[in-house]
Amino acid sequence: MRTSTAILLGVATTDAIALTARLFQGGPAPSCQEAADADDNGRLDLTDAIYLLEFLFRAGVPPPPPGPPGDDCPQEYGSAPFLGCDRYNGCP
């Protein structure tokens, strides 16, 4: 699912934590940066973590596709530029 930076099958607070660790502490890059771009603005930044937390805790807008496992791969979704995707658990 978009924002599954922690390689989980779904959206969780660990996705926001992993992304902020990447941005501010030099943590590991998400295996699928396109999916980590939660607000689909074409870049990874703090707004992705905020978007995700708004969705989880304040009934915000769900992240855009790609969706759960079985859906199409991230290359088929998203804004330009494509941020890259080495591995995505949602691909068949």
N, C-alpha and C positions, 0 to 999 in steps of 0.2 A: 504494500500500500504506500502511496506517496507519503513521505516523511519517515519511512521505516529505516532510519539511519543506524539503529542498533541491531539490524538483521532479525527483527521479530516479525511475526505474522500479524501485523496490526499496528495501530497508532497508540503510542504510550508516552508517558512523561519522560521515559528514558530517551526517546527520540529528541526531545527538546534539550535534555541534558547533554547528550552526545554532540549535538550541533553546537551548543554554546561552548563546550569543551574544545571543539575543533576551532571555533572562531577566536576564542580568548586565551586558550592555553596550549595551542598547537597540538591538540589531540588528533587521533587518526582520522583521515578523510573517510566520509561515507563511501561504501562500495558502489553506491548509485547516487551520484550527486544530483542528477535530474529528479529523482524521487525525493531527495532531501529538500529540494526547493519547494517548500510547502505552499507558499503563496504564488508560485509559478510566475515570478517576475524575471526569471532569467539569470538570477545570481543567488548565491548563498550568503545570507546576512542575518542579523538579529531579528528582522521581521519574520523570518521563517519560524523561529522558535516561538515568538509571540503569537503568530497565527495559529500554530499548533496548540499552544496553551489556551488560547481563546476558544478553540474548538472543543478541547477536552473539558474545560472547567466553566465555561460561560455560554455553552450552547451556540458557539460560533458556527460559521459556514464550514462545512466539511472540506478537507483538502480535495483538489481536483484529481482526476484520474492520472496515473494508473491506479486501479483499485486493488482489491484483494487477490490472492493467488488464483490463477486461472484466467485473469484478465490479460490483455495485451501487454507487451513490454513497453517500458518508458520511452523508447525511441519514437513511438507512435503518438506520443502526447507531448504537451508542454510548449513553452514559449521558446522563441529563438533568443539567444543561442542555446543549442543543446549543450548541457553541462557535462555530459558523459555518464556512462554507466558500465562499470566493470562486471558487476554481478547484481542481480535483482531477484529475490526469492519469489516474486509474483509472476515471473515468466514461466510458461508451461514447459 
